[in-house]
């Protein structure tokens, strides 16, 4: 009977490869990679809580003014990386519901409010997590299994506003994005919001579980091949012996 091991291993490898192509990839060590944007998020969305930068209503709630949130991200050293930052908000963003003239030293159009997808938080909310306008990120209505799995990767995600980068030309307003309703909006830097850090690029090492699976699969396939070729060798050797004329007895 032919062994089912090669087929089983092939299926396992295929499942692992499909998982590696998911919108978000758990890189281990508290980091989650987004291959679509080629950025890496902190897995803990409340890491700043209790830090020296936590200057909100209490010293442990994770709420911060923009200056403190930005300083926390800029000074963060985690996972061997020191290039963490606050998420960026792309402008222009035609996917937003509202477009108005705004700015100092000349009017500049800004795109904001509902449906914004060009920024890093907006793209994550809408595409990877299945968020909808006016609904919490935890509302699973219409979410795909992949989006639900992506949401499960992120720890301590708060249904509240998160800081993004400062508005161009402004010293008093920065972008915010609400995980409670999908709203992108300029907020005064004195407001107290949550913060998460992100960095450009990927964590180069693949997950150890994937390496282990590949190593086990390679070893098992090699063993199966050795058994197959040994069986062929034995058959050939036996046929050669049986075809040799017997010694004549006088």
Buried (B, 14 or more C-beta within 10 A) or exposed (E): EEEEEBEEBEEBBEEBEEBEEBBBBBBBEBBBBBBEBEBBBBBBBBBBBEBEBBBBEEEEBBBBBBBBBBBBBEEBEBBEBEEBBBBBBBBEBEBBEEBEEBEEEEEBEBBBBBBBBBBBBBBBBBBBBBBBBEBBBEBBEEBEEBBEBBBEBBEBBBEBBBBBBBBEEBEEBBBBBBBBBBBBBBBEBEBBBBBBBBBEEBBEEBBEEBEEBBEEBEEBBEEBEEEEEEEEEEEEEEEEEEEEEEEEEE
